[in-house]
Amino acid sequence: MATEAVTEEADHEPELIRAEQLGLRTKRGWVYQGIDLALTTGSVTAITGPAGSGRSMLLLTLAGRAKPTTGRLVVAGQERRSDIRQLVAVARITGAVELEPEMHVIDHIREAELLAQRDYRWAAGKIGLDVDPTAIVGELATDDTVLLAVALALAARPEVLVVDDVDIAATPTQQRRIWTALRAAGTTVIATTVDAEIAADAGADVQQGSDVHARD
């Protein structure tokens, strides 16, 4: 099974992330295998592929949260997972890292600011997010929910931000809004989706990036 990377690259920016032959294997077999990536600072990359192709675990690996079985990963010159974790923020990983739907928006904001020095107002402004802080997360529109997770992660001012399943439960219009916001984030972004066409069409100068190959 294959996934594909569609990348919007920042002009003349240095390489920030390099993955060489990354693979993750469990007792049940390969989750993904043979991953090669070369991403520049400020690039926006869409990793596409069907459900079950290992996209979420690949994001966790790129964020330093999962240890690959094979290959090499370098992020901003760092190879130790503990160092990579300090550089990469996780906005959402479906089924693993998600906002609590019963909480109010303001509760998530306060929690993020208590855990670390995070500037939510700055981050929300960067991506054009304006949601009622008294709203319950589970009652937000799909795109607002995704962008709230992105803003909370971006508030830490990471070198890299990862977000899973940009397209899940989102209309094409909502997906385009999400991709536009991700491009405005001002940091390197890696996101997953099954809809490569919308990801590519969502903004100008989106280029075909390096192929990412995952095999079951």
Buried (B, 14 or more C-beta within 10 A) or exposed (E): BEBBBBBBBBEEEEEBBBBBEBBBEEEEEBBBBBBBBBBBBBBBBBBBBEEEBBBBBBBBBBBBBBEBBBBEBBBBEBEEBEBBBBBBBBBBBBEBBBBEEEEBBBBBBEEBBEEEEBBBEEBBEBBEBEBEEEBBBEEBBBBBBBBBBBBBBBBBBBBBBBBBBBBBEBEEEBBBBBBEBBBEBBBBBBBBBBBBEBBBBBBEEBEEBBEBBBBE
